[in-house]
Amino acid sequence: MAVVITSVTPRSPAAKAGVKPGETLVAINGHPINDALDYGFYCYERTLALDLGTRTVKVRKRDDYDDIGLNFETYLMDKKLSCRNKCIFCFIDQLPPGMRETLYFKDDDSRLSFLQGSYITLTNMTDSDIDRIIKMKLNVNVSVHTTDPELRKKMLCNRFAGDVLRYINRMADGGITMNCQIVLCRGWNDGEHLRRTLSDLTALYPAVQSIAVVPFGATKYRDGLPRIELHDEHSAAEAIDIIESFGNRLFIECGERVVYPADELFITARRPIPPGEYYGSYDQYENGVGMWAYLRDGFEEILEENDGDSREDAVTCATGVLAAPLIRELADMLSAKFPNISVTVYAVRNAFFGETVTVAGLTTASDLIAALTPHIGSLGSRVLIPKAMLKADEDIFLDDITLSEVSEKLGVPVIPVGEEPEDLLSAFIKK
């Protein structure tokens, strides 16, 4: 598949070689270019012969990792692959109508797994796709959920979902490293099914380098979808016991736990979050595994290094119900060094998606405004919110209300705070 070059970065190797916007990239060093993975893989050599269809241009780089400077219409150089499944737990199928169109797109693209860390189910892949992953040594993230083929077909509502589990073994044999994910649905893939899945996946260590077990989450928009009970204290504790039976054994045998419960399981089970060392290198951090420990331990460490002072201030923190107890704990730590900084923490209940949704990243501006409006006049000098509440590249919430609009409604600056411990401390003590 030839790809049209939309622009060429000035003074780049391609620009110096005379490549022009509008030309078509057909191949590099004789290798056909179909997408961003081919482009990145075959651009690695110092000297490149670019087949532009009507001519061939030689491009020379000073370093193997230099970008040659070609730009294309899309990041992947073609369309993203959409998901072929209708998973019983899919969050996108639980979204309310009327949200922006991009939120309803389900991607299941192996290229994004490598380039951006997204998880794939393998159901829209072929043996040739697996061959390419192995050839290019592309480490991937896989949504497994269960290794029982028949159960996986039922959970993903895809008759091929069980067959493609063999791809995991092929990739392991080919030297590919995988992070795996299990969305734990009570009464479906828990109990003995969870034991089987963990047994099958941990047997592939170190190819399967980490496994996150994340509880199913429901919105109030599940009409027409299969019934799944939310986890309670007992079922969450039972799941943790199974997970830790594998994790403890692997830690003794390999020095790595490999399999980890999500923070939410510990909180639901009313069990303490483990210390940071429990999570090793935090391979599953983006899956909500170890976020609590990372922030708590890091905050305590940098606070100990701070001399503190007597400055006076009043700050409001607004976050999701799940994280609110942690933020209160950190605010209490702060008072030991900054006794005159008052921090009030509000847990924002999620009316937009339903109160069963407790994570901060799914908090809307409308719910934030509703929670804080009764306290206007006593919010202090600023309101701090997790940056995760906003769209990645814009100051806009899920319900399309902007950050500035929320600030105007509340009468104080609303400040998004990054996920690093130092980000939160800086936001607390900002003069």
Backbone torsions as a table, in degrees:
resi	resn	phi	psi	omega
1	MET	NA	115.8	177.1
2	ALA	-74.4	145.9	-175.6
3	VAL	-123.7	129.6	-179.0
4	VAL	-76.9	132.9	177.2
5	ILE	-84.7	117.7	-176.3
6	THR	-84.9	-32.5	177.5
7	SER	-158.2	162.9	179.1
8	VAL	-126.4	125.9	-178.3
9	THR	-63.6	126.7	-179.9
10	PRO	-56.3	141.5	177.3
11	ARG	63.3	12.7	176.0
12	SER	-80.1	166.0	177.4
13	PRO	-55.0	-39.4	179.8
14	ALA	-67.9	-39.3	178.4
15	ALA	-63.6	-42.6	179.3
16	LYS	-64.4	-27.5	178.9
17	ALA	-84.0	-6.1	175.6
18	GLY	92.2	15.6	176.7
19	VAL	-69.3	138.5	-175.1
20	LYS	-117.3	146.8	171.9
21	PRO	-57.6	144.4	-179.1
22	GLY	94.8	-18.5	175.5
23	GLU	-74.2	163.9	-174.6
24	THR	-113.7	126.4	176.7
25	LEU	-87.6	117.4	-178.3
26	VAL	-101.0	-44.5	-176.1
27	ALA	-155.5	158.7	173.7
28	ILE	-125.5	122.3	-177.3
29	ASN	50.0	38.6	176.9
30	GLY	85.4	-3.6	-179.2
31	HIS	-96.9	122.1	178.7
32	PRO	-59.1	141.1	-179.8
33	ILE	-107.8	115.3	-178.9
34	ASN	-107.3	-27.7	-175.6
35	ASP	-162.2	-172.4	-175.2
36	ALA	-64.5	-30.3	179.4
37	LEU	-69.1	-46.1	175.9
38	ASP	-58.4	-45.4	-177.2
39	TYR	-59.8	-49.4	-179.2
40	GLY	-64.9	-40.0	-176.3
41	PHE	-69.2	-45.0	-174.7
42	TYR	-87.8	-4.0	173.7
43	CYS	-85.2	0.8	-170.3
44	TYR	-69.2	-31.1	-175.0
45	GLU	-71.4	158.4	-177.4
46	ARG	-69.9	-39.4	-178.8
47	THR	-113.0	126.1	-175.0
48	LEU	-124.6	134.7	172.2
49	ALA	-101.3	109.9	-178.9
50	LEU	-92.2	116.7	174.8
51	ASP	-84.6	110.7	-177.4
52	LEU	-102.4	19.0	178.0
53	GLY	87.4	-62.0	-178.7
54	THR	-94.9	-12.3	-179.8
55	ARG	-159.8	166.1	176.4
56	THR	-118.7	132.5	-177.7
57	VAL	-120.8	135.3	176.3
58	LYS	-93.8	130.0	179.3
59	VAL	-118.8	132.0	179.4
60	ARG	-116.9	135.8	179.6
61	LYS	-114.1	152.1	176.0
62	ARG	-79.0	-26.7	-176.1
63	ASP	-139.9	149.0	-179.4
64	ASP	-56.0	-34.7	-173.6
65	TYR	-89.5	-0.5	-179.8
66	ASP	-62.3	139.3	172.8
67	ASP	-80.1	129.5	-176.8
68	ILE	-78.3	-14.9	169.8
69	GLY	99.8	17.3	176.3
70	LEU	-91.2	139.1	178.7
71	ASN	-123.7	146.6	-174.3
72	PHE	-128.1	171.1	-173.4
73	GLU	-63.3	-38.0	-179.9
74	THR	-126.2	159.5	-178.8
75	TYR	-59.0	-40.8	-177.9
76	LEU	-88.1	-7.1	-177.3
77	MET	75.0	-2.6	169.6
78	ASP	-154.4	-168.0	-176.1
79	LYS	-78.0	147.7	173.2
80	LYS	-67.1	144.6	176.2
81	LEU	-81.2	129.9	179.3
82	SER	-90.6	161.9	-176.1
83	CYS	-75.3	138.5	179.3
84	ARG	-97.0	1.8	-175.1
85	ASN	-98.6	168.4	168.9
86	LYS	-134.3	68.8	-172.9
87	CYS	-59.4	141.4	-177.6
88	ILE	-63.6	-20.3	-175.5
89	PHE	-108.9	5.4	-172.2
90	CYS	-57.6	126.6	-178.8
91	PHE	-72.0	-33.6	-178.1
92	ILE	-64.2	-34.3	176.7
93	ASP	-70.1	-8.0	179.8
94	GLN	-107.1	12.8	179.2
95	LEU	-81.0	147.2	175.1
96	PRO	-72.5	158.8	176.3
97	PRO	-71.2	161.3	171.5
98	GLY	89.3	5.6	177.4
99	MET	-86.6	170.5	-178.0
100	ARG	-63.3	145.8	-168.2
101	GLU	-58.2	-37.0	-175.8
102	THR	-62.8	-23.9	-178.9
103	LEU	-70.6	-17.9	-177.0
104	TYR	-93.5	-3.0	-179.0
105	PHE	-80.9	127.7	177.8
106	LYS	-102.2	110.3	177.3
107	ASP	-94.2	148.1	177.6
108	ASP	-147.9	59.5	-167.8
109	ASP	-112.4	118.5	-177.3
110	SER	-61.1	-28.1	179.7
111	ARG	-67.3	-37.8	177.1
112	LEU	-71.4	-27.2	175.5
113	SER	-61.2	-43.6	179.5
114	PHE	-74.9	-43.3	-172.7
115	LEU	-81.4	-31.9	-174.0
116	GLN	-127.4	-4.8	177.0
117	GLY	85.4	11.7	178.8
118	SER	-72.2	161.9	-177.3
119	TYR	-98.6	142.6	-178.7
120	ILE	-124.0	152.9	-179.1
121	THR	-97.3	-9.7	-179.5
122	LEU	77.2	-0.9	-171.9
123	THR	-77.7	-14.3	175.8
124	ASN	-110.3	27.0	-178.9
125	MET	-109.9	160.7	178.1
126	THR	-123.4	172.1	177.4
127	ASP	-60.3	-34.3	178.5
128	SER	-67.6	-33.6	175.2
129	ASP	-63.2	-42.1	177.9
130	ILE	-65.2	-39.0	176.7
131	ASP	-57.9	-42.6	-179.0
132	ARG	-67.2	-41.3	177.8
133	ILE	-58.4	-43.9	-179.5
134	ILE	-67.8	-42.7	-179.9
135	LYS	-61.4	-41.9	-176.9
136	MET	-87.2	-3.9	-179.0
137	LYS	56.2	50.6	-177.6
138	LEU	-94.4	109.8	176.7
139	ASN	-73.0	139.2	-171.6
140	VAL	-131.4	163.2	175.3
141	ASN	-110.9	128.2	-172.3
142	VAL	-120.8	128.5	171.1
143	SER	-85.2	106.3	-174.1
144	VAL	-95.5	-56.8	178.3
145	HIS	72.9	-46.3	173.9
146	THR	-159.9	149.4	175.4
147	THR	-102.0	7.0	171.5
148	ASP	-82.0	112.1	-173.7
149	PRO	-56.4	-44.4	-177.3
150	GLU	-67.9	-40.4	178.3
151	LEU	-66.5	-38.4	179.7
152	ARG	-64.3	-38.5	175.8
153	LYS	-59.0	-42.3	-178.8
154	LYS	-69.3	-42.5	-176.6
155	MET	-70.7	-34.6	-179.3
156	LEU	-94.3	-6.1	-177.9
157	CYS	51.2	47.9	-178.5
158	ASN	-145.3	120.0	-174.1
159	ARG	-68.8	-12.0	177.5
160	PHE	-98.2	-4.2	-171.6
161	ALA	-62.1	-32.3	178.9
162	GLY	-79.0	-32.7	-176.4
163	ASP	-65.2	-37.1	-172.8
164	VAL	-79.4	-1.2	175.1
165	LEU	-59.3	-24.7	178.7
166	ARG	-63.3	-21.7	178.1
167	TYR	-62.6	-32.0	179.7
168	ILE	-61.9	-44.8	178.3
169	ASN	-66.8	-38.8	177.9
170	ARG	-61.7	-43.7	179.8
171	MET	-66.9	-39.8	177.7
172	ALA	-61.0	-44.2	178.6
173	ASP	-64.7	-28.0	-179.1
174	GLY	-87.9	6.8	176.7
175	GLY	83.7	16.0	179.6
176	ILE	-85.9	136.5	176.7
177	THR	-94.3	135.1	-177.3
178	MET	-127.2	140.5	162.0
179	ASN	-102.5	134.4	-176.0
180	CYS	-117.7	154.7	-178.1
181	GLN	-130.6	140.0	173.4
182	ILE	-125.6	116.5	170.3
183	VAL	-86.1	114.5	-171.3
184	LEU	-88.2	113.7	-179.4
185	CYS	-106.7	118.6	-176.9
186	ARG	-60.7	128.2	179.7
187	GLY	84.2	-0.7	179.8
188	TRP	-115.8	-68.8	-174.8
189	ASN	-118.9	24.8	177.7
190	ASP	-96.0	-168.1	176.7
191	GLY	56.0	-128.6	-177.5
192	GLU	-64.8	-31.3	176.4
193	HIS	-63.5	-40.5	178.1
194	LEU	-64.4	-42.0	177.6
195	ARG	-58.6	-44.9	-179.8
196	ARG	-61.6	-46.3	-177.8
197	THR	-62.0	-45.6	-179.6
198	LEU	-67.1	-35.4	177.6
199	SER	-63.9	-45.4	-179.4
200	ASP	-65.4	-42.6	-175.5
201	LEU	-76.1	-42.3	-178.8
202	THR	-68.0	-22.3	176.2
203	ALA	-65.9	-17.7	-179.0
204	LEU	-95.2	2.9	176.3
205	TYR	-61.0	138.1	9.4
206	PRO	-91.6	2.5	177.0
207	ALA	-60.2	-45.0	169.0
208	VAL	-87.4	100.6	-171.0
209	GLN	-87.1	-21.1	177.9
210	SER	-158.9	152.1	179.1
211	ILE	-136.1	125.5	175.2
212	ALA	-104.8	133.9	174.4
213	VAL	-111.4	112.7	-170.9
214	VAL	-117.5	130.8	-178.4
215	PRO	-71.1	145.0	173.9
216	PHE	-56.5	139.7	176.7
217	GLY	-121.8	136.9	-176.1
218	ALA	-119.4	140.4	168.2
219	THR	-97.8	-179.2	178.3
220	LYS	-84.5	5.0	-178.0
221	TYR	-108.7	57.3	-179.3
222	ARG	-108.7	19.7	179.3
223	ASP	-58.0	130.0	178.0
224	GLY	83.6	-1.5	179.8
225	LEU	-100.3	156.9	-179.1
226	PRO	-57.9	147.2	-179.8
227	ARG	-75.5	127.5	175.3
228	ILE	-134.9	123.8	178.2
229	GLU	-75.5	139.2	174.1
230	LEU	-71.2	153.2	178.1
231	HIS	-69.7	141.8	173.2
232	ASP	-114.8	-176.0	-176.4
233	GLU	-56.2	-42.6	-176.9
234	HIS	-69.3	-48.6	-176.6
235	SER	-68.1	-35.1	177.1
236	ALA	-65.9	-41.0	178.7
237	ALA	-65.0	-39.9	178.5
238	GLU	-62.7	-42.4	178.3
239	ALA	-63.8	-43.8	179.2
240	ILE	-60.1	-41.3	-179.9
241	ASP	-61.2	-41.6	178.0
242	ILE	-65.7	-47.4	-178.7
243	ILE	-60.3	-44.9	-176.3
244	GLU	-73.6	-22.8	175.1
245	SER	-64.1	-35.7	175.7
246	PHE	-77.9	-46.1	-177.6
247	GLY	-60.7	-42.5	-179.9
248	ASN	-64.7	-41.8	179.6
249	ARG	-63.7	-45.1	-179.3
250	LEU	-66.3	-34.5	178.4
251	PHE	-63.6	-40.3	178.1
252	ILE	-67.7	-41.9	-175.1
253	GLU	-80.6	-35.9	-170.4
254	CYS	-121.2	-11.9	-176.1
255	GLY	80.9	5.4	177.3
256	GLU	-131.7	142.0	177.6
257	ARG	-76.2	-34.0	176.7
258	VAL	70.6	-49.0	-175.8
259	VAL	-113.6	132.3	-171.6
260	TYR	-135.2	138.1	170.0
261	PRO	-77.5	145.4	173.1
262	ALA	-65.6	153.0	178.3
263	ASP	-52.7	-38.0	-176.3
264	GLU	-61.2	-32.3	177.8
265	LEU	-65.7	-43.1	177.8
266	PHE	-61.2	-43.7	-177.7
267	ILE	-66.0	-43.9	178.8
268	THR	-63.1	-38.0	-179.7
269	ALA	-79.3	-2.0	-177.5
270	ARG	57.6	42.3	176.5
271	ARG	-113.0	148.5	-179.1
272	PRO	-65.5	144.1	174.6
273	ILE	-70.0	132.0	-179.8
274	PRO	-63.5	164.1	175.7
275	PRO	-70.5	166.9	-175.3
276	GLY	-56.2	-36.7	-176.8
277	GLU	-64.1	-20.8	177.5
278	TYR	-58.7	-32.1	-171.0
279	TYR	-93.9	5.2	177.3
280	GLY	57.3	-122.0	-177.9
281	SER	-95.2	17.6	176.8
282	TYR	55.4	45.6	-178.5
283	ASP	-61.5	-26.4	-175.6
284	GLN	-111.9	26.8	-178.1
285	TYR	-55.8	-44.5	-177.1
286	GLU	-66.6	-13.7	178.9
287	ASN	-94.1	12.2	-179.7
288	GLY	79.0	26.2	-178.9
289	VAL	-112.0	107.4	178.5
290	GLY	92.5	1.5	179.9
291	MET	-60.8	-42.8	-178.4
292	TRP	-62.6	-49.6	-178.2
293	ALA	-63.6	-40.6	-178.6
294	TYR	-61.0	-46.4	-178.5
295	LEU	-70.8	-44.4	-178.1
296	ARG	-63.6	-50.3	-176.4
297	ASP	-68.8	-40.0	179.7
298	GLY	-67.8	-39.9	179.4
299	PHE	-63.7	-44.5	-179.9
300	GLU	-62.3	-39.4	-178.2
301	GLU	-66.3	-47.7	-177.7
302	ILE	-73.7	-26.9	177.3
303	LEU	-68.3	-36.5	178.2
304	GLU	-62.8	-29.7	-179.1
305	GLU	-82.8	-6.9	-177.6
306	ASN	-97.4	134.8	-177.9
307	ASP	-73.6	-22.1	-176.9
308	GLY	74.6	173.7	176.7
309	ASP	-165.6	-174.0	-173.8
310	SER	-105.5	18.2	-179.8
311	ARG	-57.5	151.9	-179.2
312	GLU	-111.8	136.8	178.6
313	ASP	-166.2	161.3	174.1
314	ALA	-133.8	127.8	-173.9
315	VAL	-130.8	144.9	172.6
316	THR	-111.3	135.9	172.8
317	CYS	-115.1	130.1	176.3
318	ALA	-121.6	127.3	-177.9
319	THR	-147.3	-178.3	177.9
320	GLY	-72.8	163.2	-178.7
321	VAL	-59.6	-36.9	-176.6
322	LEU	-64.3	-42.0	-174.0
323	ALA	-89.1	-13.8	-173.8
324	ALA	-56.5	-43.3	178.8
325	PRO	-60.1	-37.0	178.2
326	LEU	-65.9	-44.9	-178.7
327	ILE	-63.6	-36.5	175.7
328	ARG	-63.7	-39.6	178.2
329	GLU	-62.7	-42.0	179.5
330	LEU	-69.1	-36.2	176.7
331	ALA	-63.3	-37.6	176.4
332	ASP	-65.2	-39.9	176.3
333	MET	-59.8	-42.3	-177.1
334	LEU	-59.2	-36.9	-174.2
335	SER	-64.3	-21.2	178.3
336	ALA	-67.7	-32.7	-179.0
337	LYS	-101.8	-27.1	-178.5
338	PHE	-129.1	74.6	-172.0
339	PRO	-65.6	-19.0	-177.2
340	ASN	-99.7	8.1	173.3
341	ILE	-98.5	116.8	-180.0
342	SER	-95.2	123.9	179.0
343	VAL	-117.5	119.0	175.7
344	THR	-105.8	127.0	-176.6
345	VAL	-109.1	128.4	176.2
346	TYR	-115.3	129.0	173.0
347	ALA	-87.3	116.9	-176.3
348	VAL	-88.4	115.2	178.0
349	ARG	-77.0	141.9	-171.6
350	ASN	-95.4	94.6	176.4
351	ALA	-81.0	-26.3	-175.7
352	PHE	-64.7	-50.6	-179.6
353	PHE	-97.7	-17.1	-174.7
354	GLY	115.4	148.3	-173.2
355	GLU	-71.2	-8.3	173.4
356	THR	-74.1	-14.5	176.0
357	VAL	-90.2	115.1	-171.5
358	THR	-119.9	-2.7	-177.3
359	VAL	-79.3	146.8	-176.6
360	ALA	-65.5	-35.0	-175.3
361	GLY	-65.6	-12.9	179.0
362	LEU	-109.4	19.1	176.3
363	THR	-81.8	131.3	179.7
364	THR	-96.1	162.4	177.9
365	ALA	-63.0	-37.4	-178.2
366	SER	-63.7	-39.8	177.7
367	ASP	-71.0	-35.9	177.6
368	LEU	-63.2	-46.0	179.4
369	ILE	-63.1	-43.3	-179.6
370	ALA	-61.8	-38.0	-178.3
371	ALA	-71.8	-33.3	-172.2
372	LEU	-100.7	-18.5	-178.5
373	THR	-55.5	-40.7	178.3
374	PRO	-62.2	-14.2	-175.6
375	HIS	-109.5	9.3	177.9
376	ILE	-57.5	134.0	-176.2
377	GLY	101.6	-17.9	178.4
378	SER	-130.4	27.0	-178.9
379	LEU	-87.7	-3.7	180.0
380	GLY	82.7	-156.7	-174.4
381	SER	-80.8	-18.8	-177.7
382	ARG	-166.9	160.7	174.6
383	VAL	-113.8	126.2	178.6
384	LEU	-100.1	133.8	176.0
385	ILE	-131.6	154.4	174.6
386	PRO	-65.6	137.7	178.6
387	LYS	-60.0	-23.9	-179.1
388	ALA	-63.6	-16.0	177.2
389	MET	-69.9	-18.2	-174.7
390	LEU	-103.1	156.1	172.7
391	LYS	-58.2	144.2	-170.7
392	ALA	-54.8	-39.9	-174.4
393	ASP	-113.6	10.7	-179.1
394	GLU	-145.2	154.1	175.7
395	ASP	-86.3	65.4	-177.9
396	ILE	-139.8	140.6	-178.2
397	PHE	-87.5	173.8	-178.3
398	LEU	-60.8	-28.3	180.0
399	ASP	-94.4	20.0	173.2
400	ASP	65.8	21.3	171.4
401	ILE	-94.2	137.1	-175.3
402	THR	-85.5	161.5	178.0
403	LEU	-60.9	-41.4	-179.0
404	SER	-65.5	-35.0	177.8
405	GLU	-65.7	-38.2	177.6
406	VAL	-67.0	-43.4	177.8
407	SER	-58.5	-41.8	-180.0
408	GLU	-65.2	-41.3	179.8
409	LYS	-63.4	-39.0	-174.4
410	LEU	-89.2	-15.7	176.8
411	GLY	79.6	10.3	176.6
412	VAL	-142.4	157.7	176.5
413	PRO	-62.3	136.1	173.1
414	VAL	-107.2	118.9	-170.6
415	ILE	-111.2	118.1	174.5
416	PRO	-75.0	137.7	-175.7
417	VAL	-118.4	133.0	178.4
418	GLY	-67.4	175.3	-172.2
419	GLU	-88.9	-5.7	-179.6
420	GLU	-79.5	146.7	179.9
421	PRO	-55.8	-39.3	-179.7
422	GLU	-67.3	-28.8	176.2
423	ASP	-61.8	-44.5	-178.0
424	LEU	-69.3	-43.5	179.4
425	LEU	-61.3	-43.5	178.6
426	SER	-61.5	-38.5	179.5
427	ALA	-68.3	-36.4	178.9
428	PHE	-64.6	-43.1	-168.2
429	ILE	-105.3	9.2	-179.1
430	LYS	-57.5	132.6	-178.1
431	LYS	-78.4	NA	NA
